[in-house]
Amino acid sequence: MSRFGIQLDLQGNLKHFLTIEGLGRALLTEILDRAEGFLGVAEQTVKKVPLCRGKIVANLFFETSTRTRTTFELAAKRLSADVLNLNIDTSATAKGETLLDTLRNLEAMHVDMFVVRHGESGAAHFIAEHANPHVSVINAGDGRHSHPTQGMLDMFTIRRHKGDFGSLCVAVVGDILHSRVARSQLLALRALGAGEIRIIAPRTLIPAQARTLGARVFHDLREGVRDADVIIMLRLQRERMQGAMLPSEHEYFRLFGLTEERLHTARPDAIIMHPGPINRGVEIDSQVADGRRSVILEQVSNGIAVRMAIMSLCIGTQNLHG
Ligand code: CP
């Protein structure tokens, strides 16, 4: 392992993309700048560049996904890679094959990159530790731990609308405790030097280490979004909750649901973000989700360029090592 950790090679080049933790502002900015260059590919007659021609990317999604899986597939195809989409429900995993055996079999087909979503925190890291040295692993979401490409596409969307992070107040609202997205966003915002980071949630949905992530904590939505430039809404992760952490969805919406009326204290040009899937009438009102300040669908489009940037950086590092 390099002195930079498992994600980087000895020269500090990106080999795997597993978490934003430990990555510096320079590398995160390089990803955002590179993604900027890939946005135009969508406008070309032939929506492809040859950067990953001849490479094989395997999408291993052990958990459901709409946005992440499809945008990774499109990103890989736009980079001219060949893509394998393993359907876990109809794969040998359903017959009891272990994760490592699945990995070894796909490596025998000369896969160059694994894109992994898994319900267990640390799964992508585990695969990176056990994969052949020439293979790259990208974390597409692991348990409650990390969703770093989502974090980066959110930073990309913020930068395109607001420019420099240093002057921004960014509020993240909702189920912070169970959210791998929030963890990645908070790490990225801090690394990129966001002026003020806030988290807004009921006491039961705030992790103990919230303040060590550099965020101010609010329990009142109107106060929390006051003068915010960016408001990121999160879904209640019911599937990860143990026991009753909330009275009811109706009560949650009454206190923490984002409506036009509750947005009055935010800056007039504030943008509204959400990683999806959205639950209308639970954390966000349809008028806001579909309104003029919403950039939710832009986040999805930007995900392709950002994933192209991350994949091409990892493949570039593989090429350096022959
Ligand atoms: N934002 C996100 O991870 O969405 P999917 O679960 O649809 O991939």
Boltz pocket constraint, residues with backbone or C-beta under 6 A from the ligand:
constraints:
  - pocket:
      binder: B
      contacts: [[A, 64], [A, 65], [A, 66], [A, 67], [A, 68], [A, 69], [A, 140], [A, 141], [A, 147], [A, 150], [A, 275], [A, 276], [A, 277]]
      max_distance: 6.0
